[in-house]
Amino acid sequence: MSDFLKLSGKTFVVTGVANRKSIAWKIAEMLEGEGAKVVYVVRSQARKESLTKLLSGGEVHICDVEHEEEIAALPSKIAANHQVIDGLVHSIAFADYSEGMRPFHETTKKQFLQAVDISCFSLVALSNALKELFAPNASVVTISISTTRMASENYGFMAPIKAALDSSLAFLAKSFSQFSQVRFNAVGPSLLKTSASAGIPGYVDAYLFAEQAIPRKQALQTEEAASVAVFLLSPRSSGIQAQNLTVDAGMSINYFDRDIIERTMNK
């Protein structure tokens, strides 16, 4: 193993694994393939039990980020086995669409604040809780989206939440710079085929459209986004700070593709 990414022997905390389709799972799998140690954090006992079945003796802790006491307890659980953490993968997001999609202006305060708490503030809270365990040059990577300016109805109210997440990167990087060189970045993938996305009303149609809008006519693969996350976790990306790296296979350059326009206008 050449260890080009310099990840061998390092320890990373990965949150948000739901199953083998999760981007967090792909990231963890790649990290372990590079010789790194992965500490998994999930939100419930049920998730822990299902993840443990997929792992061969992996370390899994429970932390529901909606509960401050569980976040506060997490560092001591990890510190029992690890003196230093070289990075954190924040792959946590939730929005309550149980009543279906509504126009954005009908979003309720409860829905919006819960989504901010779980999907955005949890990055701040976890980073703060784990700061004493972070290596001086640790890397924190969160999972965002390719654009927060596309007002897509089928994404509900999550784009503004992700915009807050992206903005938080700069403020976390600045505040952590007072005592460390910890980096904060995001991967911004276009539409992915994950179990979480499958639960979003209308997502499948948007995914199929993305396949047409992407120049290669193939949607972004979860592994492609995960690879960028692993790069950002590595010392090889030491010059990248407070950025959202868009990974969309060129979709953003091709919305006015001739074939798409012709099909639309000839309906």
N, C-alpha and C positions, 0 to 999 in steps of 0.2 A: 504494500500500500504506500503510495507516494505521499499521502497526506498533504496535498496541495492546499487544501482549505485550512489546514492547521487546527483541526477539530478533535483529533485523537486525544483521548484522555480527559477531555473537558466535560463538564456537567451542565445540562440544560433542563430547565423546568418547562414542560409543555402542557398547556391547559386546553381544554375544549375538545378532546377526542370523544367522538360519539360512536364511531364504527370505522371500518376499513375505508369508507368513502370520504371520511373527513380529511380536510386539508391538514389538520393538526396531526393526524395519523401518518400521512405521507411525509410530513416534515420530520416527525420522530423517527420514522423508518429510515429516512436518509441520514439523519444524524447518527443513528446507531450503525448504519453502514459505513460511516466515516470514522468509526471507533469512539464515538462519544457516548457518554452515559446519559440516559433520559429519565427524569423523574416526572411522572404523570400526575396531573391534578384534574379531577373531575368534580361535578357538582352534587352528586348523590351516591348513596350506597348502591343503588341499582346500577348506575353507570360504572361504578368501581367493579362490581361483580362481573358485568358484561365485558369490561376491558381486560380484567384479569384473565378471563378465558382466552383472550387473543394473545396474551403475553406469556412468555416463559420465565416466570419469576421476576417480572418487572415490578418496580416500586410505584405504588399508586396511592395518592392521598385525596381526601374529600375536602372541597371548599366551595360552598355555595356563596358566590360573590354578592348576593343580596343581603347577606348577614355579616355585619362588620366583625362580630366575634369570631367567625370562622376564618376570615382573612387574617385577623390578629393572631390566631392560633397556628396558622400555616407555617410561618418561619421556624418555629421550634420543632415542628414535625420534620421538616426538611433538614434542619441543622443536626438532628439526631444521627443522621447518616452522612451529611455532607458539610464540610467547612466552608466551601466556596461554590457559588453558582456562576457559571460563565455566560449565561444568557437565559432569557425568558421568552417563550412564545405565547402571546396573548391571542387566542382564537376563540373568543367568547362574544356571542351576540344573540339577542333575543328581541322580538317584537310581537306583541299580542295582536294577531289577526284573526282571533277566534270568531269574531263577528263579521268576518269578510272585509274586503277592501272598501274603504270609503274615500271620498275626496279629501285631500290633505287638510283642508280647513275644518273638517269634522273630526280630526284626531282629538282624542280626549286627553286631558292633562295627565290622567293616571297612566294611559298607554305610553305617552311620550316620556314621562319622567322615569317609568320603569325601564324603557328601552335605553335611555341615557345612563341610568344607573348600571345596568348589566353590561351594555355594549361599549360604553365609553369610560365612565368613572371607574369601573373595575380595573382598567389599565393603570390609572393614577394610584388607586388604593393598593393594588398588588405590588406595584413598583416601590411605593413608599414602605410597605410592610417588609419587602425582601431586600431593601437597600443595604442592610448590614451584611448580608450574605453575598451580595454581588461582588465579583472580581472588579478591580479598579477600572478595567476596560471591557466590562461586560456589554453584551448587546441585547437589546429588547426589541422584539419584532411583533407587530400586531397585524391582523388581517383586516384590511379596509376594502374599498371597491375602486374600480378604475376611474370613475368620475362621480362627484357629488353634485354636479351641475346639470345632469340629465334628469329631467322631471318625469321619470317613468312611473306610470300609475301602478304597475304591478310590483313595484318595490315599496309601495306604501310610504311610510314616514321615516324609513331607515336612512335615506341619503343624508338628511340633515344631522342625524345621529353620527354617521360616519364622518361628516364634515367636522363635527366637534372632536371626534377621535383624531382626525388628521391634524387639527390645530393643536391638540394636546401634545403632540410629538415635540413641537418647537418649545413649548413651555416646560415640558419635562426635561428636555435636553439642556435647556438653559439653567434650570434650578439644580439639576444634578451636577452641572459643570462646576458648581461651587466647591465640590468635594471629591469629584471623580471624573473619569473619562467615559462613563457609561453612555452608550449610544441608543437612540430611540428612532426606529424607522418602521415603515409599513410596506406591505405588499398590497398592491391594488389590482386584483385580478378582474377580468371581465367575467361573464357568466360561467359558472362551474356546475358540473353535474354532481351534486352532493345530496345527502339525505336531508340536510337542513333546508337547502334551496328548494327541494321538491315539495316542501310544505307551503311554499309561498304561492297563493292563487295567481294563475296566469304565467308562472315562471317558465313552464315548459315551452310555451309558445315563444316567449322572449329568447329562450335558449336556442330554439330552432332558427329564429331570425338571426341571431348572432352568428350561427354557422354560415348563413348566406352573406352577412355583412363582412365577415373576416375574409381577407383576400385569398387565403388558402382553402376556404370553404370547409373548414373544420374548426369546431369550437375549441377554446382553450382547455387544455387538459390539467387536471388537478396537480399532476406531477410537475408540470411546467411552472405553476405558481409556487409550489413547494420548493423547487430548486432555487428560486430567487430568494425565498425566505432563508434557506440554509446558507446561501452566499452572504446575506445580510447578517446572519449570526456569526459568521466567520471573521477572523482578523483580516482576511483579504479585502473586506469592505470597510476598513478602518477610516477611510476618508468620507464615508457617507453618513450624514447626520441629519435627523429631523426631516426625512424625505418620505414620500409615498412613491414607490417605484411602480409605475403602471405596467401591467403584464396583460395585454389584451390581444396579442397576435395580430396587431394592426387594425383592429376593428374601428378604432376612432378615426382612421384616415379614409374609410371606405363607405360611409353612410350614403354617399351619392353615387354609388356604383351603378353603372349604366343598366345592368340586367335587373337590379332591384327597382330602379325607376320605371323601366319599361313594364315590368310585371304589375307594379302599383297603378300606373296610369292606364293600363289596358284592361283593368278589371271592369 
